[in-house]
């Protein structure tokens, strides 16, 4: 079973993602929520999630800086960026951090499901 952290400053989007992911029938034991980048760093350190879905634009610490910070101490974590910005520069920086996917808001349930399933398959392969 896997742990997921949703780092998103918009309450409606964050809570919606938690609800959608919770209904996906994936091997997920816990879904944590962070409302800004600094809180997300703290939660990665405390809960050691396997997967993080993060927004790019967040207060205190943006998503890319959060990923950079978290990756330094938790290199095994798989990151997915969920952004309202179709900006190649963001995607380019995300690639340097080995982000698993870059999804645009509003994300479709089936796209999110496929992304999380692919990441869970990769995690299971790594665990084997």
trRosetta pair geometry for C-beta under 8 A, 3 or more apart (Angstrom, degrees):
i j d omega theta_ij theta_ji phi_ij phi_ji
1 27 5.1 -130 -110 168 54 87
1 28 6.6 92 -168 -162 82 8
1 29 3.6 75 148 -42 129 110
2 26 7.8 -42 47 135 115 104
2 27 5.9 82 7 107 91 84
2 28 5.4 -47 70 -108 82 60
2 29 6.7 157 56 11 26 84
2 49 7.9 64 168 -171 80 72
2 50 4.3 -81 -157 45 100 146
2 51 6.3 47 156 0 128 106
2 120 6.1 -134 -3 -116 154 96
2 123 6.3 69 -96 107 135 163
3 28 7.4 114 -99 -158 22 76
3 29 6.2 -42 -75 62 71 92
3 30 4.6 -3 -122 63 89 100
3 31 7.8 180 -162 -80 58 32
3 32 7.0 27 177 -8 102 106
3 47 6.1 -151 162 152 148 106
3 48 7.1 80 64 94 145 60
3 49 4.3 -124 112 -126 99 68
3 50 5.4 121 51 4 68 85
3 51 7.5 178 93 32 47 72
4 21 6.4 -103 81 162 161 154
4 28 5.8 -20 -6 -143 114 124
4 30 7.3 -174 33 97 62 58
4 31 5.0 -11 70 -115 100 73
4 32 7.1 -173 96 27 49 71
4 49 5.8 82 -131 -163 12 127
4 50 7.1 -46 -73 58 54 81
4 51 4.7 -22 -110 75 81 101
4 52 7.3 158 -163 -90 61 31
4 53 6.8 17 -177 -1 109 99
4 116 7.8 -15 -97 -132 141 120
5 31 7.8 156 -93 -165 25 52
5 32 4.6 -23 -109 70 75 104
5 33 7.5 173 -159 -79 64 18
5 34 6.2 23 179 -5 108 110
5 40 6.6 124 150 -145 132 85
5 43 5.6 142 -131 119 135 125
5 44 6.5 -94 2 -77 168 73
5 47 6.9 138 -73 78 114 130
5 49 4.2 -148 -18 -10 99 163
5 51 7.4 -177 27 96 65 53
5 52 4.6 -14 65 -113 101 81
5 53 7.4 -172 91 31 53 62
5 54 7.9 14 107 -66 95 89
6 14 5.4 142 128 -149 123 81
6 17 5.1 153 -131 98 146 132
6 18 5.9 -118 13 -65 153 83
6 21 7.6 -170 -61 8 125 149
6 31 6.5 22 -10 180 107 98
6 32 7.1 -178 23 88 67 51
6 33 5.3 -17 65 -110 97 67
6 34 7.2 -178 90 29 49 70
6 52 7.9 170 -83 -159 23 57
6 53 5.2 -12 -114 66 68 103
6 54 7.8 168 -164 -81 38 47
7 34 4.3 -13 -110 69 77 113
7 36 7.8 -32 -167 108 93 9
7 37 6.8 70 177 -99 132 47
7 39 7.7 165 -130 84 95 88
7 40 3.8 23 -111 -99 133 136
7 43 7.9 -179 -82 53 99 133
7 52 6.3 14 -2 -175 112 104
7 53 7.1 180 28 90 69 50
7 54 4.0 1 63 -115 113 87
7 55 6.4 -128 110 21 75 75
7 58 6.7 -45 153 -70 97 165
7 63 6.9 147 104 -113 122 89
7 66 6.5 -169 148 145 164 163
8 13 5.2 -114 160 99 143 109
8 14 4.0 -178 74 -77 113 92
8 17 6.8 112 6 15 153 143
8 33 7.9 -60 42 -153 84 86
8 34 7.8 111 19 77 45 66
8 35 7.5 -37 84 -124 43 42
8 53 7.6 -13 -41 113 110 91
8 54 7.2 -171 -60 -145 67 40
8 55 4.6 103 -115 -25 68 117
8 58 7.4 -132 -135 -92 25 118
8 82 7.0 -25 -89 75 117 126
9 14 7.7 164 41 -41 7 126
9 35 5.5 74 -119 179 57 66
9 36 5.8 49 -91 -84 102 65
9 55 6.4 -96 10 57 80 151
9 57 7.7 -81 26 111 129 68
9 58 4.7 160 -33 -131 117 81
9 59 5.9 111 -110 5 144 89
10 13 4.1 52 90 18 114 113
10 14 6.3 164 83 -15 58 88
10 55 7.4 117 11 -74 94 157
11 14 5.8 -61 -142 40 27 109
11 15 5.9 17 166 -11 67 112
11 35 7.7 -1 -80 -119 74 108
12 15 6.2 -58 -140 42 23 103
12 16 6.0 27 158 -21 61 113
13 16 5.6 -59 -147 38 26 114
13 17 6.3 28 156 -21 64 106
13 55 7.7 80 106 -71 144 126
13 82 8.0 173 165 127 127 135
13 105 7.1 -26 -130 -129 138 133
14 17 5.9 -56 -152 34 28 110
14 18 6.6 28 152 -19 63 105
14 33 5.6 91 169 -146 123 114
14 35 7.2 -60 -49 -100 169 66
15 18 5.6 -49 -149 34 35 114
15 19 6.4 35 153 -18 65 106
15 33 7.8 17 -79 -115 58 149
16 19 5.7 -57 -149 38 31 111
16 20 6.1 28 155 -17 67 109
17 20 5.7 -55 -140 40 30 109
17 21 5.9 25 163 -14 67 110
17 53 6.5 -149 178 97 147 146
17 82 7.7 -131 -95 -14 145 177
17 112 7.8 -150 -136 -148 88 154
18 21 6.2 -58 -141 41 23 105
18 22 6.1 29 156 -25 60 113
18 31 5.1 148 -137 128 85 140
18 33 6.3 -34 -69 -72 134 115
19 22 5.7 -57 -147 34 25 116
19 23 6.7 13 158 -11 60 110
20 23 6.2 -70 -156 39 28 104
20 24 6.9 46 148 -48 63 101
20 109 5.8 -138 -161 -116 125 97
20 112 6.8 46 129 89 132 153
21 24 5.5 -38 -156 -1 39 125
21 26 7.4 -54 -172 35 76 125
21 28 6.7 -13 156 47 102 174
21 31 5.9 135 93 -103 128 144
21 112 7.3 -98 -81 148 84 127
21 116 7.0 147 -130 -81 101 165
22 28 7.6 -115 -106 87 46 132
22 31 6.2 -95 -70 1 90 148
24 28 7.5 55 64 9 108 131
24 112 8.0 -112 -90 113 142 101
24 113 5.6 -177 -141 -112 121 94
24 116 6.9 41 140 77 165 147
26 113 7.8 -172 -53 -144 123 75
26 116 5.9 -52 -97 129 170 123
26 117 6.7 -132 -110 -85 120 70
26 120 6.1 -162 -171 -44 116 162
27 120 6.3 137 49 -161 98 137
28 31 6.5 34 157 -58 129 91
30 47 7.3 -127 112 -171 141 129
30 49 7.9 -124 90 -108 102 91
32 43 5.4 171 142 -178 141 132
32 47 5.4 141 -47 60 158 171
32 49 6.4 -126 29 -69 121 127
34 37 7.8 85 137 -99 128 14
34 39 4.2 170 -156 108 97 100
34 40 3.8 149 109 -77 163 69
34 42 7.8 150 -119 55 125 87
34 43 5.0 -137 -69 10 119 144
35 39 5.7 32 45 47 68 155
35 58 7.9 161 145 -159 43 115
35 59 7.9 -3 132 45 81 109
36 39 5.0 91 56 13 75 105
36 40 6.9 -133 99 -10 38 92
36 58 5.0 158 -142 161 55 109
36 59 4.4 -54 -123 72 123 85
36 60 4.5 71 155 28 131 118
36 61 6.8 104 152 35 87 77
37 40 5.3 -54 -148 33 33 117
37 41 6.7 37 154 -22 65 98
37 54 8.0 67 -106 -161 77 126
37 58 4.7 141 -37 89 88 124
37 59 7.2 -158 12 84 87 41
37 60 5.3 -159 52 86 89 87
37 61 2.8 -132 105 80 130 86
37 62 5.9 -8 -58 18 152 7
37 63 6.5 -138 -95 -74 109 37
37 65 6.4 46 -180 77 152 97
37 66 4.0 -133 -151 -66 98 119
38 41 5.7 -45 -153 29 36 112
38 42 6.7 35 149 -15 63 104
38 60 4.1 -70 -7 137 113 138
38 61 4.9 125 -52 0 68 119
38 66 8.0 -118 -56 -100 30 101
39 42 5.6 -55 -152 38 35 114
39 43 6.2 32 151 -19 68 108
39 60 7.6 93 -8 60 78 151
40 43 5.7 -56 -144 38 31 109
40 44 6.4 36 155 -22 65 101
40 52 7.3 91 -171 -155 115 130
40 54 6.5 68 -148 -112 159 118
40 58 7.7 51 -9 113 132 166
40 61 7.5 -131 45 77 106 118
40 66 5.1 23 85 -158 131 138
40 70 7.3 -63 132 -59 96 134
41 44 5.8 -52 -150 32 30 111
41 45 6.6 27 153 -15 62 107
41 61 6.7 13 -22 68 122 163
41 66 6.0 -134 -57 -141 89 82
41 69 5.4 -27 -111 111 123 133
41 70 6.0 -143 -116 -70 69 88
42 45 5.8 -60 -154 39 31 111
42 46 6.2 20 153 -13 67 113
43 46 5.6 -57 -137 43 34 107
43 47 5.5 -11 177 18 73 114
43 49 7.5 21 134 -17 95 116
44 47 7.1 -68 -118 55 17 79
44 48 7.0 66 -180 -94 53 32
44 49 6.4 -77 -117 24 66 93
44 52 6.9 -18 -91 -78 111 139
44 70 4.6 -8 113 -132 175 116
44 73 7.9 124 121 79 115 107
44 74 5.6 -133 166 14 114 157
44 77 6.6 -25 -146 -78 117 162
45 48 7.7 2 -170 -62 14 67
45 73 7.0 12 -97 104 88 144
45 74 7.8 -140 -83 -39 51 126
48 74 6.7 -171 -132 -124 71 130
49 52 5.8 114 88 -67 132 80
49 77 6.4 63 85 -128 76 111
50 76 7.6 -55 -135 129 63 100
50 77 6.8 -179 -168 -125 22 62
50 78 6.6 8 151 23 67 97
50 123 5.7 45 177 -125 129 151
51 77 7.2 158 -95 -167 18 74
51 78 5.0 -25 -108 70 71 98
51 79 7.8 159 -161 -87 56 26
51 80 7.0 15 -176 -2 99 106
51 116 6.9 75 178 -132 167 84
51 119 5.6 91 -106 131 125 144
51 120 7.7 -46 -47 -68 140 73
51 123 7.7 -85 -54 -49 99 143
52 67 7.8 180 90 -102 137 82
52 70 7.1 26 -8 124 167 165
52 77 5.7 27 -6 170 111 121
52 78 7.3 172 24 85 68 47
52 79 5.1 -19 68 -110 99 72
52 80 7.1 -175 93 30 51 68
53 79 8.0 148 -90 -162 28 54
53 80 4.7 -19 -109 71 71 107
53 82 5.6 34 175 -16 96 121
54 58 7.6 -73 -176 -21 93 140
54 63 4.4 152 137 -141 113 108
54 66 6.2 -157 -161 87 156 137
54 67 6.7 -166 55 -61 153 97
54 79 6.5 -28 17 -158 114 101
54 80 7.3 147 21 79 65 54
54 81 6.1 -37 74 -112 79 58
54 82 6.8 169 82 26 26 83
55 58 5.3 119 83 -55 109 102
55 63 5.4 -148 99 -63 44 132
55 81 7.7 78 -140 -162 15 69
55 82 5.8 -48 -86 78 57 85
55 83 6.5 120 -154 -94 59 60
56 62 6.0 10 169 178 60 101
56 63 4.0 -98 -115 37 34 129
56 64 6.3 23 -142 -28 88 88
56 81 6.0 39 -60 -163 92 116
56 83 4.5 23 -2 -105 116 118
56 85 6.3 -70 54 33 145 122
56 90 5.7 -15 -123 -151 159 135
57 62 6.3 -27 -111 -133 35 99
57 63 7.1 -32 -11 -5 25 105
57 83 7.5 100 1 -137 86 90
57 84 7.5 -50 25 38 123 103
57 85 7.3 103 -24 -19 114 126
58 61 6.8 -7 89 77 105 54
58 62 5.9 144 42 -126 74 41
58 63 5.9 101 4 -50 111 77
58 66 7.3 13 53 -27 134 139
61 65 5.1 -123 -173 92 87 117
61 66 5.1 114 125 -66 113 86
61 69 7.2 -30 -177 5 144 146
62 65 5.1 87 57 15 76 103
62 66 6.8 -134 100 -9 36 93
63 66 5.4 -54 -145 36 31 117
63 67 6.4 33 156 -21 66 102
63 81 6.2 111 143 -128 142 97
63 83 7.5 -137 43 -81 158 103
64 67 5.7 -48 -148 33 33 112
64 68 6.5 35 152 -19 64 104
64 90 7.1 -136 -58 -147 130 78
64 93 5.3 11 -140 126 142 132
64 94 6.8 -103 -107 -77 99 68
64 97 7.2 -176 -152 -15 75 149
65 68 5.6 -51 -148 37 34 114
65 69 6.3 34 153 -18 65 107
66 69 5.8 -59 -148 39 28 110
66 70 6.0 20 159 -13 66 112
67 70 5.9 -59 -140 42 27 106
67 71 5.9 31 161 -25 65 111
67 79 5.3 54 -125 -128 115 168
67 81 7.8 -46 -55 -75 145 101
67 94 7.6 45 64 -126 170 69
67 97 4.8 65 133 167 125 159
67 99 6.8 -24 -152 -80 156 103
68 71 6.0 -55 -143 33 22 112
68 72 7.0 30 156 -29 57 102
68 97 6.2 -100 -77 -101 65 127
69 72 6.2 -55 -163 19 29 113
69 73 7.8 -9 157 11 60 101
70 73 6.8 -80 -162 50 35 87
70 74 5.4 -38 171 47 78 112
70 77 6.2 -49 143 55 116 152
70 79 7.9 127 82 -75 131 125
71 74 6.7 -82 -113 70 22 66
71 75 5.8 56 -172 -105 68 57
71 77 7.0 -124 -95 56 59 104
71 79 7.7 -59 -69 -24 104 134
71 97 5.9 -152 -38 -159 159 97
71 98 7.7 131 -130 46 140 103
72 75 7.7 13 -136 -65 8 82
74 77 4.6 40 130 -15 111 117
76 126 7.8 156 -151 146 101 153
78 100 5.0 30 -177 -34 99 137
78 119 4.9 158 128 -157 154 119
78 122 7.0 119 -94 83 150 129
78 123 6.8 -103 -13 -64 138 105
79 94 8.0 -141 109 -157 121 94
79 97 6.8 -18 53 125 147 116
79 98 7.7 106 38 96 104 68
79 99 4.8 -68 92 -124 105 76
79 100 6.2 161 70 9 46 87
80 99 6.9 120 -107 -177 25 94
80 100 5.5 -47 -77 66 75 102
80 101 4.8 1 -129 60 91 92
80 102 7.7 -171 -166 -77 61 28
80 103 6.4 16 172 3 106 111
80 115 6.0 90 -120 155 142 134
80 116 7.8 -61 -32 -76 158 69
80 119 7.2 -88 -51 -54 115 151
81 90 7.4 -175 155 153 158 110
81 94 5.4 -83 -10 -118 146 141
81 99 5.6 2 -16 -170 103 149
81 101 7.2 -150 36 101 67 53
81 102 4.7 -2 63 -119 110 69
81 103 6.9 174 90 29 56 65
82 103 5.1 -17 -108 73 68 101
82 104 7.9 138 -158 -120 56 6
82 105 6.1 78 167 -61 88 91
82 107 6.0 -69 -136 -32 109 134
83 86 7.9 163 104 -61 106 40
83 87 7.8 -83 136 26 143 94
83 90 6.4 164 -167 137 176 154
83 102 6.9 -20 20 -170 116 86
83 103 7.4 142 23 80 65 50
83 104 6.4 -44 76 -113 69 53
83 105 6.5 -123 109 -6 21 96
84 104 7.1 83 -121 -162 27 73
84 105 4.5 -39 -82 49 72 121
85 90 5.7 93 101 -1 121 156
86 104 5.8 7 -77 -106 91 133
87 90 4.4 76 81 6 103 107
87 91 6.9 176 92 -8 54 86
88 91 5.5 -58 -147 42 38 112
88 92 6.0 44 153 -27 70 105
89 92 5.6 -49 -145 33 30 115
89 93 6.6 28 156 -15 62 103
90 93 6.0 -57 -153 37 31 107
90 94 6.3 34 149 -23 65 107
90 102 7.5 143 117 -149 97 135
91 94 5.4 -53 -148 34 33 117
91 95 6.6 41 152 -27 64 99
91 102 5.0 131 -116 130 90 178
92 95 5.8 -48 -156 24 32 114
92 96 7.3 32 148 -18 60 99
93 96 5.8 -51 -160 28 40 113
93 97 7.1 25 149 -7 67 105
94 97 5.9 -67 -158 43 38 104
94 99 4.0 -43 176 21 95 145
94 102 5.4 115 92 -79 165 120
95 98 7.5 37 -176 -76 37 28
95 99 6.8 -75 -75 35 29 93
99 102 6.3 69 115 -61 134 85
100 115 7.2 123 121 -172 111 95
100 118 7.6 165 173 101 121 108
100 119 5.4 47 171 -94 166 110
100 122 7.7 -162 -124 35 129 157
101 115 4.8 -89 26 -139 167 123
101 119 7.9 -100 -3 -55 113 114
103 107 4.7 31 154 -103 129 123
103 111 6.4 141 -132 133 122 122
103 112 6.9 63 -142 -86 169 74
103 115 6.6 -71 -58 -51 130 164
104 107 6.9 150 79 -80 42 73
107 111 5.7 -126 -174 79 88 119
107 112 5.1 89 138 -57 126 105
108 111 4.5 86 63 6 89 106
108 112 7.0 -164 89 -6 45 86
109 112 5.8 -60 -149 40 31 110
109 113 6.1 34 154 -22 67 108
110 113 5.5 -49 -143 36 33 115
110 114 6.3 34 156 -19 64 104
111 114 5.9 -54 -148 36 29 110
111 115 6.4 29 153 -19 63 108
112 115 5.7 -56 -148 37 30 112
112 116 6.2 24 158 -13 67 108
113 116 6.1 -59 -145 41 27 104
113 117 6.0 28 157 -21 64 111
114 117 5.7 -55 -142 38 27 113
114 118 6.3 29 157 -21 63 107
115 118 5.9 -57 -151 34 27 110
115 119 6.5 22 154 -15 63 108
116 119 5.7 -56 -147 39 33 110
116 120 6.2 33 155 -19 68 106
117 120 5.8 -55 -145 38 29 110
117 121 6.4 34 153 -21 64 104
118 121 5.7 -51 -150 33 30 113
118 122 6.6 31 150 -19 63 104
119 122 5.5 -52 -152 35 35 113
119 123 6.4 36 150 -19 66 104
120 123 5.5 -50 -146 37 35 113
120 124 6.3 37 153 -20 65 104
121 124 5.7 -54 -148 36 30 112
121 125 6.5 33 152 -20 64 104
122 125 5.7 -53 -150 35 32 113
122 126 6.4 31 151 -18 65 106
123 126 5.6 -55 -148 37 32 112
123 127 6.3 32 152 -21 66 107
124 127 5.6 -53 -145 36 33 112
124 128 6.5 41 153 -33 64 103
125 128 5.7 -50 -151 21 31 116
